[in-house]
C-alpha cells in the first residue's frame, strides 16, 4: 500500500472500530479510492464506487445506524425462557 493508502487505512481504523478481518478487502479498496480522492484524480464512477464501499463498511451516518456496536446491557436471564434472544 502507498503511504496515502496507509494513512486512509489508519483513519478508517480510528473511525470504524467495528471492522474485522472479514472487511479487509473492502477496506483496502476504500483506501485505494480514498487516496485517489486526495489527489483530485477521481472520476464520477470511482466516487460512486467509494460511496458504495463506505456504505458496505457502515461508514455513512445512515449505514452506521445499522451496525451492531455491541451492547452494554446485561443479559436478562428470562430472555432464554421467553425466547427473546
PyMOL Python script that loads the backbone (N, CA, C, O; Angstrom):
from pymol import cmd

cmd.read_pdbstr("""\
ATOM      1  N   UNK A   1       0.837  -1.180   0.000  1.00  0.00           N
ATOM      2  CA  UNK A   1       0.000   0.000   0.000  1.00  0.00           C
ATOM      3  C   UNK A   1       0.883   1.245   0.000  1.00  0.00           C
ATOM      4  O   UNK A   1       1.957   1.266   0.602  1.00  0.00           O
ATOM      5  N   UNK A   2       0.413   2.265  -0.680  1.00  0.00           N
ATOM      6  CA  UNK A   2       1.154   3.521  -0.693  1.00  0.00           C
ATOM      7  C   UNK A   2       0.996   4.218   0.656  1.00  0.00           C
ATOM      8  O   UNK A   2       0.175   3.823   1.484  1.00  0.00           O
ATOM      9  N   UNK A   3       1.787   5.248   0.857  1.00  0.00           N
ATOM     10  CA  UNK A   3       1.696   5.997   2.114  1.00  0.00           C
ATOM     11  C   UNK A   3       0.305   6.613   2.279  1.00  0.00           C
ATOM     12  O   UNK A   3      -0.255   6.595   3.375  1.00  0.00           O
ATOM     13  N   UNK A   4      -0.249   7.153   1.202  1.00  0.00           N
ATOM     14  CA  UNK A   4      -1.588   7.751   1.265  1.00  0.00           C
ATOM     15  C   UNK A   4      -2.646   6.699   1.597  1.00  0.00           C
ATOM     16  O   UNK A   4      -3.578   6.973   2.353  1.00  0.00           O
ATOM     17  N   UNK A   5      -2.505   5.509   1.039  1.00  0.00           N
ATOM     18  CA  UNK A   5      -3.445   4.424   1.323  1.00  0.00           C
ATOM     19  C   UNK A   5      -3.320   3.971   2.777  1.00  0.00           C
ATOM     20  O   UNK A   5      -4.322   3.667   3.424  1.00  0.00           O
ATOM     21  N   UNK A   6      -2.091   3.928   3.288  1.00  0.00           N
ATOM     22  CA  UNK A   6      -1.874   3.560   4.688  1.00  0.00           C
ATOM     23  C   UNK A   6      -2.479   4.603   5.628  1.00  0.00           C
ATOM     24  O   UNK A   6      -3.020   4.261   6.680  1.00  0.00           O
ATOM     25  N   UNK A   7      -2.385   5.867   5.243  1.00  0.00           N
ATOM     26  CA  UNK A   7      -2.991   6.925   6.051  1.00  0.00           C
ATOM     27  C   UNK A   7      -4.514   6.774   6.057  1.00  0.00           C
ATOM     28  O   UNK A   7      -5.156   6.961   7.090  1.00  0.00           O
ATOM     29  N   UNK A   8      -5.082   6.438   4.908  1.00  0.00           N
ATOM     30  CA  UNK A   8      -6.528   6.214   4.832  1.00  0.00           C
ATOM     31  C   UNK A   8      -6.918   5.030   5.707  1.00  0.00           C
ATOM     32  O   UNK A   8      -7.933   5.073   6.402  1.00  0.00           O
ATOM     33  N   UNK A   9      -6.106   3.966   5.671  1.00  0.00           N
ATOM     34  CA  UNK A   9      -6.367   2.768   6.493  1.00  0.00           C
ATOM     35  C   UNK A   9      -6.421   3.158   7.979  1.00  0.00           C
ATOM     36  O   UNK A   9      -7.341   2.770   8.699  1.00  0.00           O
ATOM     37  N   UNK A  10      -5.428   3.927   8.418  1.00  0.00           N
ATOM     38  CA  UNK A  10      -5.369   4.341   9.825  1.00  0.00           C
ATOM     39  C   UNK A  10      -6.583   5.197  10.193  1.00  0.00           C
ATOM     40  O   UNK A  10      -7.131   5.071  11.288  1.00  0.00           O
ATOM     41  N   UNK A  11      -6.991   6.056   9.281  1.00  0.00           N
ATOM     42  CA  UNK A  11      -8.164   6.895   9.534  1.00  0.00           C
ATOM     43  C   UNK A  11      -9.428   6.041   9.649  1.00  0.00           C
ATOM     44  O   UNK A  11     -10.237   6.243  10.554  1.00  0.00           O
ATOM     45  N   UNK A  12      -9.593   5.091   8.734  1.00  0.00           N
ATOM     46  CA  UNK A  12     -10.746   4.195   8.808  1.00  0.00           C
ATOM     47  C   UNK A  12     -10.708   3.375  10.099  1.00  0.00           C
ATOM     48  O   UNK A  12     -11.740   3.150  10.730  1.00  0.00           O
ATOM     49  N   UNK A  13      -9.532   2.939  10.477  1.00  0.00           N
ATOM     50  CA  UNK A  13      -9.378   2.128  11.689  1.00  0.00           C
ATOM     51  C   UNK A  13      -9.854   2.905  12.919  1.00  0.00           C
ATOM     52  O   UNK A  13     -10.500   2.345  13.805  1.00  0.00           O
ATOM     53  N   UNK A  14      -9.530   4.193  12.962  1.00  0.00           N
ATOM     54  CA  UNK A  14      -9.963   5.038  14.085  1.00  0.00           C
ATOM     55  C   UNK A  14     -11.469   5.289  14.046  1.00  0.00           C
ATOM     56  O   UNK A  14     -12.142   5.242  15.076  1.00  0.00           O
ATOM     57  N   UNK A  15     -11.987   5.555  12.851  1.00  0.00           N
ATOM     58  CA  UNK A  15     -13.377   5.972  12.718  1.00  0.00           C
ATOM     59  C   UNK A  15     -14.377   4.822  12.663  1.00  0.00           C
ATOM     60  O   UNK A  15     -15.564   5.030  12.913  1.00  0.00           O
ATOM     61  N   UNK A  16     -13.920   3.613  12.340  1.00  0.00           N
ATOM     62  CA  UNK A  16     -14.814   2.467  12.172  1.00  0.00           C
ATOM     63  C   UNK A  16     -14.332   1.296  13.023  1.00  0.00           C
ATOM     64  O   UNK A  16     -13.890   0.285  12.478  1.00  0.00           O
ATOM     65  N   UNK A  17     -14.407   1.412  14.338  1.00  0.00           N
ATOM     66  CA  UNK A  17     -13.838   0.382  15.216  1.00  0.00           C
ATOM     67  C   UNK A  17     -14.518  -0.981  15.115  1.00  0.00           C
ATOM     68  O   UNK A  17     -13.991  -1.962  15.638  1.00  0.00           O
ATOM     69  N   UNK A  18     -15.651  -1.067  14.469  1.00  0.00           N
ATOM     70  CA  UNK A  18     -16.362  -2.347  14.337  1.00  0.00           C
ATOM     71  C   UNK A  18     -15.836  -3.212  13.203  1.00  0.00           C
ATOM     72  O   UNK A  18     -16.275  -4.352  13.055  1.00  0.00           O
ATOM     73  N   UNK A  19     -14.919  -2.709  12.408  1.00  0.00           N
ATOM     74  CA  UNK A  19     -14.399  -3.506  11.295  1.00  0.00           C
ATOM     75  C   UNK A  19     -13.579  -4.683  11.813  1.00  0.00           C
ATOM     76  O   UNK A  19     -12.900  -4.585  12.835  1.00  0.00           O
ATOM     77  N   UNK A  20     -13.657  -5.788  11.093  1.00  0.00           N
ATOM     78  CA  UNK A  20     -12.918  -7.000  11.452  1.00  0.00           C
ATOM     79  C   UNK A  20     -12.098  -7.457  10.255  1.00  0.00           C
ATOM     80  O   UNK A  20     -12.116  -6.818   9.202  1.00  0.00           O
ATOM     81  N   UNK A  21     -11.389  -8.549  10.414  1.00  0.00           N
ATOM     82  CA  UNK A  21     -10.563  -9.088   9.330  1.00  0.00           C
ATOM     83  C   UNK A  21     -11.397  -9.397   8.092  1.00  0.00           C
ATOM     84  O   UNK A  21     -10.883  -9.344   6.974  1.00  0.00           O
ATOM     85  N   UNK A  22     -12.657  -9.714   8.272  1.00  0.00           N
ATOM     86  CA  UNK A  22     -13.501 -10.038   7.117  1.00  0.00           C
ATOM     87  C   UNK A  22     -13.780  -8.821   6.239  1.00  0.00           C
ATOM     88  O   UNK A  22     -14.241  -8.975   5.108  1.00  0.00           O
ATOM     89  N   UNK A  23     -13.512  -7.627   6.736  1.00  0.00           N
ATOM     90  CA  UNK A  23     -13.710  -6.400   5.963  1.00  0.00           C
ATOM     91  C   UNK A  23     -12.452  -5.987   5.194  1.00  0.00           C
ATOM     92  O   UNK A  23     -12.467  -4.992   4.470  1.00  0.00           O
ATOM     93  N   UNK A  24     -11.383  -6.735   5.346  1.00  0.00           N
ATOM     94  CA  UNK A  24     -10.069  -6.342   4.833  1.00  0.00           C
ATOM     95  C   UNK A  24     -10.067  -5.956   3.355  1.00  0.00           C
ATOM     96  O   UNK A  24      -9.515  -4.917   2.993  1.00  0.00           O
ATOM     97  N   UNK A  25     -10.667  -6.767   2.508  1.00  0.00           N
ATOM     98  CA  UNK A  25     -10.634  -6.488   1.067  1.00  0.00           C
ATOM     99  C   UNK A  25     -11.418  -5.223   0.734  1.00  0.00           C
ATOM    100  O   UNK A  25     -10.946  -4.377  -0.025  1.00  0.00           O
ATOM    101  N   UNK A  26     -12.613  -5.095   1.302  1.00  0.00           N
ATOM    102  CA  UNK A  26     -13.401  -3.884   1.062  1.00  0.00           C
ATOM    103  C   UNK A  26     -12.670  -2.653   1.581  1.00  0.00           C
ATOM    104  O   UNK A  26     -12.673  -1.602   0.940  1.00  0.00           O
ATOM    105  N   UNK A  27     -12.046  -2.791   2.744  1.00  0.00           N
ATOM    106  CA  UNK A  27     -11.324  -1.670   3.325  1.00  0.00           C
ATOM    107  C   UNK A  27     -10.138  -1.268   2.457  1.00  0.00           C
ATOM    108  O   UNK A  27      -9.876  -0.081   2.263  1.00  0.00           O
ATOM    109  N   UNK A  28      -9.435  -2.249   1.943  1.00  0.00           N
ATOM    110  CA  UNK A  28      -8.291  -1.928   1.085  1.00  0.00           C
ATOM    111  C   UNK A  28      -8.749  -1.181  -0.169  1.00  0.00           C
ATOM    112  O   UNK A  28      -8.112  -0.217  -0.595  1.00  0.00           O
ATOM    113  N   UNK A  29      -9.859  -1.636  -0.754  1.00  0.00           N
ATOM    114  CA  UNK A  29     -10.407  -0.946  -1.929  1.00  0.00           C
ATOM    115  C   UNK A  29     -10.786   0.493  -1.576  1.00  0.00           C
ATOM    116  O   UNK A  29     -10.531   1.417  -2.349  1.00  0.00           O
ATOM    117  N   UNK A  30     -11.393   0.675  -0.410  1.00  0.00           N
ATOM    118  CA  UNK A  30     -11.769   2.018   0.028  1.00  0.00           C
ATOM    119  C   UNK A  30     -10.530   2.891   0.239  1.00  0.00           C
ATOM    120  O   UNK A  30     -10.555   4.088  -0.048  1.00  0.00           O
ATOM    121  N   UNK A  31      -9.460   2.299   0.734  1.00  0.00           N
ATOM    122  CA  UNK A  31      -8.210   3.041   0.941  1.00  0.00           C
ATOM    123  C   UNK A  31      -7.617   3.511  -0.382  1.00  0.00           C
ATOM    124  O   UNK A  31      -7.157   4.648  -0.495  1.00  0.00           O
ATOM    125  N   UNK A  32      -7.629   2.636  -1.375  1.00  0.00           N
ATOM    126  CA  UNK A  32      -7.099   2.989  -2.697  1.00  0.00           C
ATOM    127  C   UNK A  32      -7.880   4.172  -3.262  1.00  0.00           C
ATOM    128  O   UNK A  32      -7.297   5.140  -3.749  1.00  0.00           O
ATOM    129  N   UNK A  33      -9.202   4.080  -3.190  1.00  0.00           N
ATOM    130  CA  UNK A  33     -10.033   5.151  -3.740  1.00  0.00           C
ATOM    131  C   UNK A  33      -9.926   6.428  -2.917  1.00  0.00           C
ATOM    132  O   UNK A  33      -9.934   7.523  -3.481  1.00  0.00           O
ATOM    133  N   UNK A  34      -9.827   6.312  -1.604  1.00  0.00           N
ATOM    134  CA  UNK A  34      -9.675   7.494  -0.753  1.00  0.00           C
ATOM    135  C   UNK A  34      -8.370   8.222  -1.050  1.00  0.00           C
ATOM    136  O   UNK A  34      -8.329   9.452  -1.071  1.00  0.00           O
ATOM    137  N   UNK A  35      -7.317   7.467  -1.277  1.00  0.00           N
ATOM    138  CA  UNK A  35      -6.024   8.070  -1.622  1.00  0.00           C
ATOM    139  C   UNK A  35      -6.120   8.796  -2.964  1.00  0.00           C
ATOM    140  O   UNK A  35      -5.562   9.880  -3.131  1.00  0.00           O
ATOM    141  N   UNK A  36      -6.825   8.197  -3.908  1.00  0.00           N
ATOM    142  CA  UNK A  36      -7.027   8.853  -5.211  1.00  0.00           C
ATOM    143  C   UNK A  36      -7.827  10.135  -5.052  1.00  0.00           C
ATOM    144  O   UNK A  36      -7.548  11.129  -5.723  1.00  0.00           O
ATOM    145  N   UNK A  37      -8.806  10.121  -4.179  1.00  0.00           N
ATOM    146  CA  UNK A  37      -9.642  11.297  -3.965  1.00  0.00           C
ATOM    147  C   UNK A  37      -8.799  12.462  -3.448  1.00  0.00           C
ATOM    148  O   UNK A  37      -9.021  13.611  -3.830  1.00  0.00           O
ATOM    149  N   UNK A  38      -7.842  12.167  -2.588  1.00  0.00           N
ATOM    150  CA  UNK A  38      -6.982  13.212  -2.033  1.00  0.00           C
ATOM    151  C   UNK A  38      -6.147  13.904  -3.111  1.00  0.00           C
ATOM    152  O   UNK A  38      -5.793  15.074  -2.963  1.00  0.00           O
ATOM    153  N   UNK A  39      -5.834  13.197  -4.182  1.00  0.00           N
ATOM    154  CA  UNK A  39      -5.030  13.793  -5.254  1.00  0.00           C
ATOM    155  C   UNK A  39      -5.889  14.542  -6.262  1.00  0.00           C
ATOM    156  O   UNK A  39      -5.366  15.239  -7.132  1.00  0.00           O
ATOM    157  N   UNK A  40      -7.202  14.400  -6.147  1.00  0.00           N
ATOM    158  CA  UNK A  40      -8.097  15.060  -7.092  1.00  0.00           C
ATOM    159  C   UNK A  40      -8.250  14.310  -8.393  1.00  0.00           C
ATOM    160  O   UNK A  40      -8.887  14.809  -9.321  1.00  0.00           O
ATOM    161  N   UNK A  41      -7.671  13.103  -8.482  1.00  0.00           N
ATOM    162  CA  UNK A  41      -7.728  12.298  -9.705  1.00  0.00           C
ATOM    163  C   UNK A  41      -8.789  11.214  -9.568  1.00  0.00           C
ATOM    164  O   UNK A  41      -8.488  10.020  -9.574  1.00  0.00           O
ATOM    165  N   UNK A  42     -10.035  11.657  -9.445  1.00  0.00           N
ATOM    166  CA  UNK A  42     -11.095  10.691  -9.221  1.00  0.00           C
ATOM    167  C   UNK A  42     -12.320  11.094 -10.021  1.00  0.00           C
ATOM    168  O   UNK A  42     -12.857  12.189  -9.856  1.00  0.00           O
ATOM    169  N   UNK A  43     -12.752  10.192 -10.890  1.00  0.00           N
ATOM    170  CA  UNK A  43     -13.928  10.454 -11.702  1.00  0.00           C
ATOM    171  C   UNK A  43     -15.213  10.102 -10.970  1.00  0.00           C
ATOM    172  O   UNK A  43     -15.200   9.641  -9.828  1.00  0.00           O
ATOM    173  N   UNK A  44     -16.311  10.331 -11.656  1.00  0.00           N
ATOM    174  CA  UNK A  44     -17.629  10.086 -11.081  1.00  0.00           C
ATOM    175  C   UNK A  44     -17.821   8.610 -10.732  1.00  0.00           C
ATOM    176  O   UNK A  44     -18.347   8.298  -9.664  1.00  0.00           O
ATOM    177  N   UNK A  45     -17.409   7.705 -11.605  1.00  0.00           N
ATOM    178  CA  UNK A  45     -17.588   6.269 -11.346  1.00  0.00           C
ATOM    179  C   UNK A  45     -16.789   5.814 -10.129  1.00  0.00           C
ATOM    180  O   UNK A  45     -17.270   5.010  -9.330  1.00  0.00           O
ATOM    181  N   UNK A  46     -15.579   6.324  -9.990  1.00  0.00           N
ATOM    182  CA  UNK A  46     -14.764   5.973  -8.822  1.00  0.00           C
ATOM    183  C   UNK A  46     -15.389   6.540  -7.549  1.00  0.00           C
ATOM    184  O   UNK A  46     -15.348   5.905  -6.496  1.00  0.00           O
ATOM    185  N   UNK A  47     -15.965   7.734  -7.652  1.00  0.00           N
ATOM    186  CA  UNK A  47     -16.629   8.340  -6.498  1.00  0.00           C
ATOM    187  C   UNK A  47     -17.847   7.505  -6.090  1.00  0.00           C
ATOM    188  O   UNK A  47     -18.102   7.316  -4.900  1.00  0.00           O
ATOM    189  N   UNK A  48     -18.588   7.011  -7.068  1.00  0.00           N
ATOM    190  CA  UNK A  48     -19.733   6.136  -6.784  1.00  0.00           C
ATOM    191  C   UNK A  48     -19.262   4.833  -6.133  1.00  0.00           C
ATOM    192  O   UNK A  48     -19.893   4.333  -5.202  1.00  0.00           O
ATOM    193  N   UNK A  49     -18.159   4.295  -6.627  1.00  0.00           N
ATOM    194  CA  UNK A  49     -17.620   3.054  -6.063  1.00  0.00           C
ATOM    195  C   UNK A  49     -17.206   3.264  -4.611  1.00  0.00           C
ATOM    196  O   UNK A  49     -17.477   2.418  -3.758  1.00  0.00           O
ATOM    197  N   UNK A  50     -16.551   4.388  -4.325  1.00  0.00           N
ATOM    198  CA  UNK A  50     -16.142   4.684  -2.950  1.00  0.00           C
ATOM    199  C   UNK A  50     -17.366   4.838  -2.053  1.00  0.00           C
ATOM    200  O   UNK A  50     -17.387   4.333  -0.931  1.00  0.00           O
ATOM    201  N   UNK A  51     -18.370   5.527  -2.542  1.00  0.00           N
ATOM    202  CA  UNK A  51     -19.599   5.700  -1.772  1.00  0.00           C
ATOM    203  C   UNK A  51     -20.235   4.354  -1.439  1.00  0.00           C
ATOM    204  O   UNK A  51     -20.697   4.140  -0.319  1.00  0.00           O
ATOM    205  N   UNK A  52     -20.255   3.458  -2.405  1.00  0.00           N
ATOM    206  CA  UNK A  52     -20.813   2.122  -2.193  1.00  0.00           C
ATOM    207  C   UNK A  52     -19.998   1.343  -1.158  1.00  0.00           C
ATOM    208  O   UNK A  52     -20.561   0.685  -0.284  1.00  0.00           O
ATOM    209  N   UNK A  53     -18.687   1.423  -1.263  1.00  0.00           N
ATOM    210  CA  UNK A  53     -17.820   0.731  -0.300  1.00  0.00           C
ATOM    211  C   UNK A  53     -18.020   1.273   1.111  1.00  0.00           C
ATOM    212  O   UNK A  53     -18.114   0.508   2.071  1.00  0.00           O
ATOM    213  N   UNK A  54     -18.084   2.589   1.229  1.00  0.00           N
ATOM    214  CA  UNK A  54     -18.277   3.193   2.544  1.00  0.00           C
ATOM    215  C   UNK A  54     -19.601   2.748   3.152  1.00  0.00           C
ATOM    216  O   UNK A  54     -19.696   2.503   4.354  1.00  0.00           O
ATOM    217  N   UNK A  55     -20.609   2.649   2.314  1.00  0.00           N
ATOM    218  CA  UNK A  55     -21.910   2.177   2.785  1.00  0.00           C
ATOM    219  C   UNK A  55     -21.818   0.743   3.294  1.00  0.00           C
ATOM    220  O   UNK A  55     -22.363   0.417   4.349  1.00  0.00           O
ATOM    221  N   UNK A  56     -21.132  -0.109   2.546  1.00  0.00           N
ATOM    222  CA  UNK A  56     -20.985  -1.513   2.947  1.00  0.00           C
ATOM    223  C   UNK A  56     -20.187  -1.667   4.237  1.00  0.00           C
ATOM    224  O   UNK A  56     -20.377  -2.632   4.978  1.00  0.00           O
ATOM    225  N   UNK A  57     -19.304  -0.725   4.501  1.00  0.00           N
ATOM    226  CA  UNK A  57     -18.489  -0.771   5.714  1.00  0.00           C
ATOM    227  C   UNK A  57     -19.191  -0.106   6.904  1.00  0.00           C
ATOM    228  O   UNK A  57     -18.662  -0.098   8.016  1.00  0.00           O
ATOM    229  N   UNK A  58     -20.373   0.446   6.666  1.00  0.00           N
ATOM    230  CA  UNK A  58     -21.084   1.139   7.741  1.00  0.00           C
ATOM    231  C   UNK A  58     -20.491   2.495   8.047  1.00  0.00           C
ATOM    232  O   UNK A  58     -20.581   2.975   9.177  1.00  0.00           O
ATOM    233  N   UNK A  59     -19.883   3.120   7.044  1.00  0.00           N
ATOM    234  CA  UNK A  59     -19.143   4.359   7.259  1.00  0.00           C
ATOM    235  C   UNK A  59     -19.924   5.619   6.901  1.00  0.00           C
ATOM    236  O   UNK A  59     -19.359   6.712   6.881  1.00  0.00           O
ATOM    237  N   UNK A  60     -21.216   5.477   6.621  1.00  0.00           N
ATOM    238  CA  UNK A  60     -22.040   6.658   6.396  1.00  0.00           C
ATOM    239  C   UNK A  60     -22.967   6.794   7.599  1.00  0.00           C
ATOM    240  O   UNK A  60     -23.246   5.799   8.268  1.00  0.00           O
ATOM    241  N   UNK A  61     -23.445   7.992   7.888  1.00  0.00           N
ATOM    242  CA  UNK A  61     -24.327   8.153   9.050  1.00  0.00           C
ATOM    243  C   UNK A  61     -25.544   7.217   9.022  1.00  0.00           C
ATOM    244  O   UNK A  61     -25.910   6.648  10.050  1.00  0.00           O
ATOM    245  N   UNK A  62     -26.154   7.062   7.875  1.00  0.00           N
ATOM    246  CA  UNK A  62     -27.321   6.176   7.776  1.00  0.00           C
ATOM    247  C   UNK A  62     -26.919   4.726   7.995  1.00  0.00           C
ATOM    248  O   UNK A  62     -27.578   4.006   8.744  1.00  0.00           O
ATOM    249  N   UNK A  63     -25.846   4.295   7.351  1.00  0.00           N
ATOM    250  CA  UNK A  63     -25.423   2.897   7.466  1.00  0.00           C
ATOM    251  C   UNK A  63     -24.870   2.565   8.845  1.00  0.00           C
ATOM    252  O   UNK A  63     -24.967   1.423   9.294  1.00  0.00           O
ATOM    253  N   UNK A  64     -24.296   3.547   9.512  1.00  0.00           N
ATOM    254  CA  UNK A  64     -23.755   3.286  10.852  1.00  0.00           C
ATOM    255  C   UNK A  64     -24.867   2.913  11.827  1.00  0.00           C
ATOM    256  O   UNK A  64     -24.636   2.162  12.776  1.00  0.00           O
ATOM    257  N   UNK A  65     -26.070   3.432  11.599  1.00  0.00           N
ATOM    258  CA  UNK A  65     -27.181   3.085  12.493  1.00  0.00           C
ATOM    259  C   UNK A  65     -27.524   1.606  12.408  1.00  0.00           C
ATOM    260  O   UNK A  65     -28.165   1.068  13.311  1.00  0.00           O
ATOM    261  N   UNK A  66     -27.108   0.942  11.337  1.00  0.00           N
ATOM    262  CA  UNK A  66     -27.379  -0.487  11.151  1.00  0.00           C
ATOM    263  C   UNK A  66     -26.282  -1.373  11.745  1.00  0.00           C
ATOM    264  O   UNK A  66     -26.428  -2.594  11.805  1.00  0.00           O
ATOM    265  N   UNK A  67     -25.189  -0.756  12.181  1.00  0.00           N
ATOM    266  CA  UNK A  67     -24.052  -1.504  12.718  1.00  0.00           C
ATOM    267  C   UNK A  67     -24.327  -1.881  14.163  1.00  0.00           C
ATOM    268  O   UNK A  67     -24.785  -1.056  14.953  1.00  0.00           O
ATOM    269  N   UNK A  68     -24.045  -3.130  14.505  1.00  0.00           N
ATOM    270  CA  UNK A  68     -24.182  -3.585  15.880  1.00  0.00           C
ATOM    271  C   UNK A  68     -22.900  -3.227  16.622  1.00  0.00           C
ATOM    272  O   UNK A  68     -21.859  -3.852  16.421  1.00  0.00           O
ATOM    273  N   UNK A  69     -22.986  -2.221  17.474  1.00  0.00           N
ATOM    274  CA  UNK A  69     -21.821  -1.775  18.237  1.00  0.00           C
ATOM    275  C   UNK A  69     -21.647  -2.559  19.529  1.00  0.00           C
ATOM    276  O   UNK A  69     -20.818  -2.206  20.368  1.00  0.00           O
ATOM    277  N   UNK A  70     -22.415  -3.607  19.687  1.00  0.00           N
ATOM    278  CA  UNK A  70     -22.378  -4.354  20.938  1.00  0.00           C
ATOM    279  C   UNK A  70     -23.364  -3.725  21.909  1.00  0.00           C
ATOM    280  O   UNK A  70     -23.967  -2.693  21.614  1.00  0.00           O
ATOM    281  N   UNK A  71     -23.517  -4.330  23.029  1.00  0.00           N
ATOM    282  CA  UNK A  71     -24.478  -3.834  23.999  1.00  0.00           C
ATOM    283  C   UNK A  71     -23.842  -3.764  25.373  1.00  0.00           C
ATOM    284  O   UNK A  71     -23.125  -4.671  25.796  1.00  0.00           O
ATOM    285  N   UNK A  72     -24.120  -2.668  26.060  1.00  0.00           N
ATOM    286  CA  UNK A  72     -23.643  -2.526  27.433  1.00  0.00           C
ATOM    287  C   UNK A  72     -24.631  -3.133  28.421  1.00  0.00           C
ATOM    288  O   UNK A  72     -24.338  -3.260  29.610  1.00  0.00           O
ATOM    289  N   UNK A  73     -25.806  -3.508  27.916  1.00  0.00           N
ATOM    290  CA  UNK A  73     -26.824  -4.072  28.789  1.00  0.00           C
ATOM    291  C   UNK A  73     -26.434  -5.484  29.204  1.00  0.00           C
ATOM    292  O   UNK A  73     -25.853  -6.247  28.433  1.00  0.00           O
ATOM    293  N   UNK A  74     -26.771  -5.801  30.438  1.00  0.00           N
ATOM    294  CA  UNK A  74     -26.551  -7.166  30.902  1.00  0.00           C
ATOM    295  C   UNK A  74     -27.624  -8.056  30.305  1.00  0.00           C
ATOM    296  O   UNK A  74     -28.745  -7.613  30.054  1.00  0.00           O
ATOM    297  N   UNK A  75     -27.275  -9.307  30.081  1.00  0.00           N
ATOM    298  CA  UNK A  75     -28.239 -10.254  29.535  1.00  0.00           C
ATOM    299  C   UNK A  75     -29.308 -10.547  30.579  1.00  0.00           C
ATOM    300  O   UNK A  75     -29.007 -10.835  31.737  1.00  0.00           O
ATOM    301  N   UNK A  76     -30.551 -10.466  30.151  1.00  0.00           N
ATOM    302  CA  UNK A  76     -31.679 -10.765  31.036  1.00  0.00           C
ATOM    303  C   UNK A  76     -31.850 -12.277  31.090  1.00  0.00           C
ATOM    304  O   UNK A  76     -32.053 -12.905  30.051  1.00  0.00           O
ATOM    305  N   UNK A  77     -31.773 -12.879  32.275  1.00  0.00           N
ATOM    306  CA  UNK A  77     -31.872 -14.342  32.369  1.00  0.00           C
ATOM    307  C   UNK A  77     -33.209 -14.885  31.873  1.00  0.00           C
ATOM    308  O   UNK A  77     -33.303 -16.062  31.525  1.00  0.00           O
ATOM    309  N   UNK A  78     -34.242 -14.046  31.835  1.00  0.00           N
ATOM    310  CA  UNK A  78     -35.546 -14.528  31.356  1.00  0.00           C
ATOM    311  C   UNK A  78     -35.613 -14.583  29.835  1.00  0.00           C
ATOM    312  O   UNK A  78     -36.546 -15.165  29.282  1.00  0.00           O
ATOM    313  N   UNK A  79     -34.634 -13.983  29.148  1.00  0.00           N
ATOM    314  CA  UNK A  79     -34.642 -13.989  27.682  1.00  0.00           C
ATOM    315  C   UNK A  79     -34.675 -15.406  27.123  1.00  0.00           C
ATOM    316  O   UNK A  79     -35.417 -15.681  26.180  1.00  0.00           O
ATOM    317  N   UNK A  80     -33.880 -16.305  27.691  1.00  0.00           N
ATOM    318  CA  UNK A  80     -33.858 -17.688  27.202  1.00  0.00           C
ATOM    319  C   UNK A  80     -35.215 -18.356  27.408  1.00  0.00           C
ATOM    320  O   UNK A  80     -35.700 -19.086  26.544  1.00  0.00           O
ATOM    321  N   UNK A  81     -35.812 -18.094  28.556  1.00  0.00           N
ATOM    322  CA  UNK A  81     -37.098 -18.709  28.877  1.00  0.00           C
ATOM    323  C   UNK A  81     -38.195 -18.223  27.932  1.00  0.00           C
ATOM    324  O   UNK A  81     -39.017 -19.011  27.463  1.00  0.00           O
ATOM    325  N   UNK A  82     -38.199 -16.913  27.656  1.00  0.00           N
ATOM    326  CA  UNK A  82     -39.248 -16.334  26.820  1.00  0.00           C
ATOM    327  C   UNK A  82     -38.888 -16.315  25.340  1.00  0.00           C
ATOM    328  O   UNK A  82     -39.687 -15.868  24.517  1.00  0.00           O
ATOM    329  N   UNK A  83     -37.701 -16.791  24.994  1.00  0.00           N
ATOM    330  CA  UNK A  83     -37.286 -16.820  23.589  1.00  0.00           C
ATOM    331  C   UNK A  83     -36.999 -15.444  23.030  1.00  0.00           C
ATOM    332  O   UNK A  83     -37.250 -15.198  21.850  1.00  0.00           O
ATOM    333  N   UNK A  84     -36.483 -14.549  23.837  1.00  0.00           N
ATOM    334  CA  UNK A  84     -36.217 -13.173  23.414  1.00  0.00           C
ATOM    335  C   UNK A  84     -34.749 -12.936  23.120  1.00  0.00           C
ATOM    336  O   UNK A  84     -34.247 -11.844  23.381  1.00  0.00           O
ATOM    337  N   UNK A  85     -34.043 -13.925  22.583  1.00  0.00           N
ATOM    338  CA  UNK A  85     -32.616 -13.737  22.337  1.00  0.00           C
ATOM    339  C   UNK A  85     -32.335 -13.512  20.939  1.00  0.00           C
ATOM    340  O   UNK A  85     -31.176 -13.334  20.562  1.00  0.00           O
TER     341      UNK A  85
END
""", "prot")
cmd.dss("prot")
cmd.show_as("cartoon", "prot")
cmd.util.cbc("prot")
cmd.orient("prot")
